Amino acid sequence: MKLYKITGIIVLVLSGIFAAAQCPESISTSQLKPGMFVCGTMKGESKLYVAEIITAGSKDFIAEFLHSRSAYSFDNLKQTADNKSFQVLVESNVGGKFKKGTPFDFAAFVAHPDGCNFKMETDFGPESCISTFPDGKSYLGFLTRKNGVLSINYLHSNSIYTFSNEWRIKTVKNGTYNVGEKVTTVFAAVVELNAAP
């Protein structure tokens, strides 16, 4: 998929996500950092992949993909004109199928640094979010509140969870966590680079 197509898809999704956002939609930083999530497509694939950055330099990073736990090293970081979308090339991988030189087009997300929580009582969404489960693992998803029900679609697995207002799991579809477990969920802002890498 061409970079302009993935950029268009990401911008379209993000414009819907941030239409009702109660927090600033983006966070500016000098470079990508460990703990940030990346979500995008590999060249030749339409599937969205989500990974967490493990280490990062000015033009490269290593990330673990959440669906497979495969690790990839990327380099040649480039950003698009909007500063919200990026492209890197696969340098190497452990347990992955994409070869060296494969482009990965993505947007990056980070938990809002002010701990911006969802406190809206009216229906909203989808909003980008990061949930942390009792085992300490965190996942990127899209949160919607419809008819008073909080629902999150986690992008790495396409699992859907519903939650009580206290963030206890009410129902699970295609997921592995149990009803009754409590999570912490915060707004996920899009990462903008404030200086060319």
C-alpha positions as CSV (number, residue, x, y, z in Angstrom):
1,M,0.0,0.0,0.0
2,K,1.4,3.4,-1.0
3,L,2.4,5.8,1.8
4,Y,-0.2,8.4,0.7
5,K,-3.0,5.7,0.9
6,I,-2.0,4.7,4.5
7,T,-1.6,8.3,5.5
8,G,-5.1,9.0,4.1
9,I,-6.6,6.0,6.0
10,I,-4.8,7.1,9.3
11,V,-6.0,10.7,8.9
12,L,-9.6,9.5,8.2
13,V,-9.6,7.3,11.2
14,L,-8.0,9.9,13.4
15,S,-10.4,12.6,12.4
16,G,-13.2,10.5,13.7
17,I,-11.3,9.5,16.8
18,F,-10.6,13.1,17.8
19,A,-13.9,14.6,16.9
20,A,-15.1,14.3,20.5
21,A,-11.7,14.1,22.3
22,Q,-11.5,15.7,25.7
23,C,-7.7,15.7,25.6
24,P,-5.2,17.3,23.2
25,E,-5.1,15.0,20.1
26,S,-1.4,15.0,19.7
27,I,1.8,15.1,21.7
28,S,5.0,16.7,20.3
29,T,8.4,15.2,21.0
30,S,11.9,15.2,19.5
31,Q,11.9,11.4,18.7
32,L,10.0,8.2,19.2
33,K,10.5,6.6,22.6
34,P,10.2,3.2,24.4
35,G,6.7,2.5,25.5
36,M,5.0,4.2,22.5
37,F,2.7,2.1,20.3
38,V,2.9,2.1,16.5
39,C,0.0,1.1,14.4
40,G,0.2,0.6,10.6
41,T,0.6,-1.6,7.6
42,M,3.5,-3.4,6.0
43,K,4.0,-3.0,2.2
44,G,1.8,-5.4,0.4
45,E,-0.6,-6.0,3.3
46,S,-3.9,-4.3,4.2
47,K,-3.9,-5.7,7.8
48,L,-3.2,-3.3,10.6
49,Y,-0.3,-4.3,12.9
50,V,0.3,-2.9,16.4
51,A,3.7,-3.0,18.1
52,E,5.2,-1.5,21.2
53,I,8.6,0.3,20.9
54,I,11.3,-1.3,23.0
55,T,14.3,0.9,22.2
56,A,14.6,4.0,19.9
57,G,17.2,6.2,18.4
58,S,16.8,9.3,16.2
59,K,16.2,7.3,13.0
60,D,15.6,3.7,14.2
61,F,13.8,1.6,16.7
62,I,13.1,-1.9,17.8
63,A,9.5,-2.9,18.4
64,E,7.6,-6.0,19.6
65,F,4.4,-6.8,17.6
66,L,1.6,-7.7,20.0
67,H,-0.2,-10.3,17.9
68,S,2.8,-12.5,17.5
69,R,5.4,-11.3,20.0
70,S,7.9,-11.1,17.1
71,A,10.5,-8.4,17.3
72,Y,11.6,-6.1,14.5
73,S,14.4,-3.7,14.1
74,F,13.5,-0.7,11.8
75,D,15.6,2.1,10.4
76,N,15.5,5.0,7.9
77,L,12.7,6.8,9.8
78,K,10.9,9.3,7.6
79,Q,7.9,11.4,8.6
80,T,5.1,12.7,6.3
81,A,4.3,16.4,5.8
82,D,1.6,16.3,8.6
83,N,4.2,15.1,11.1
84,K,1.7,12.5,12.4
85,S,2.5,9.6,10.0
86,F,5.8,7.8,9.4
87,Q,7.6,5.2,7.4
88,V,10.5,3.0,8.3
89,L,12.2,0.0,6.7
90,V,12.7,-3.4,8.2
91,E,16.3,-3.9,9.2
92,S,16.0,-7.4,10.8
93,N,13.5,-9.5,12.8
94,V,13.2,-12.3,15.3
95,G,10.2,-14.6,14.7
96,G,8.7,-12.4,12.0
97,K,7.9,-12.9,8.3
98,F,8.7,-9.5,6.7
99,K,12.1,-9.2,5.0
100,K,14.8,-6.6,5.3
101,G,13.9,-3.5,3.3
102,T,10.1,-3.9,3.7
103,P,8.4,-0.5,4.3
104,F,6.2,-0.1,7.4
105,D,3.8,2.9,7.3
106,F,2.4,3.8,10.7
107,A,1.1,6.4,13.2
108,A,2.6,6.4,16.7
109,F,0.6,6.7,19.9
110,V,1.4,7.4,23.6
111,A,-0.6,7.4,26.8
112,H,-1.4,11.0,27.5
113,P,1.3,12.3,29.8
114,D,-1.2,14.1,32.1
115,G,-3.0,10.8,32.7
116,C,-6.0,12.2,30.7
117,N,-8.9,9.8,31.7
118,F,-12.3,9.3,30.1
119,K,-14.9,10.9,32.3
120,M,-17.5,11.8,29.7
121,E,-21.0,10.6,30.6
122,T,-22.6,11.0,27.2
123,D,-22.0,8.7,24.3
124,F,-18.8,9.3,22.3
125,G,-16.1,7.6,20.2
126,P,-14.3,6.0,18.9
127,E,-11.4,7.5,20.9
128,S,-7.8,6.1,20.8
129,C,-6.9,4.6,24.2
130,I,-4.3,2.5,26.0
131,S,-5.5,0.0,28.6
132,T,-3.3,-1.7,31.1
133,F,-4.5,-5.1,32.4
134,P,-3.8,-6.8,35.8
135,D,-0.8,-8.6,34.4
136,G,0.9,-5.3,33.6
137,K,0.5,-5.6,29.8
138,S,-0.8,-2.6,27.9
139,Y,-2.7,-2.5,24.6
140,L,-3.8,0.1,22.0
141,G,-7.5,0.2,21.2
142,F,-10.5,2.3,20.1
143,L,-13.0,3.1,22.9
144,T,-16.6,3.9,22.2
145,R,-19.4,4.6,24.7
146,K,-22.8,3.8,23.2
147,N,-26.1,3.6,25.1
148,G,-24.0,3.9,28.3
149,V,-21.8,0.9,27.5
150,L,-18.0,1.3,27.3
151,S,-16.6,-0.9,24.5
152,I,-13.0,-1.2,23.3
153,N,-11.7,-2.9,20.1
154,Y,-8.1,-3.8,20.7
155,L,-6.3,-3.5,17.4
156,H,-3.6,-6.2,17.7
157,S,-6.2,-9.0,18.2
158,N,-9.5,-7.5,17.0
159,S,-10.9,-8.5,20.4
160,I,-13.8,-6.5,21.8
161,Y,-14.3,-6.0,25.5
162,T,-17.1,-4.1,27.3
163,F,-16.5,-2.5,30.7
164,S,-18.4,-1.1,33.7
165,N,-17.9,2.5,34.6
166,E,-15.3,1.3,37.1
167,W,-13.4,-0.4,34.3
168,R,-14.2,-3.9,35.3
169,I,-14.6,-6.3,32.3
170,K,-18.2,-7.2,31.6
171,T,-18.0,-9.2,28.4
172,V,-15.2,-10.6,26.2
173,K,-15.2,-11.4,22.5
174,N,-12.0,-13.1,21.1
175,G,-10.0,-12.1,24.1
176,T,-8.1,-13.9,26.9
177,Y,-8.8,-11.8,30.0
178,N,-11.6,-12.6,32.4
179,V,-14.9,-11.0,33.2
180,G,-14.5,-9.1,36.5
181,E,-10.9,-8.1,36.0
182,K,-10.2,-4.4,36.3
183,V,-8.1,-2.4,33.9
184,T,-6.8,1.2,33.7
185,T,-7.6,3.0,30.5
186,V,-6.3,6.4,29.4
187,F,-6.5,8.5,26.3
188,A,-3.8,7.8,23.7
189,A,-2.5,10.8,21.8
190,V,-0.9,10.8,18.4
191,V,2.8,11.4,18.4
192,E,4.2,14.3,16.3
193,L,7.9,14.8,15.9
194,N,8.9,18.5,16.4
195,A,12.2,18.2,14.6
196,A,13.1,16.2,11.5
197,P,15.0,13.0,12.6
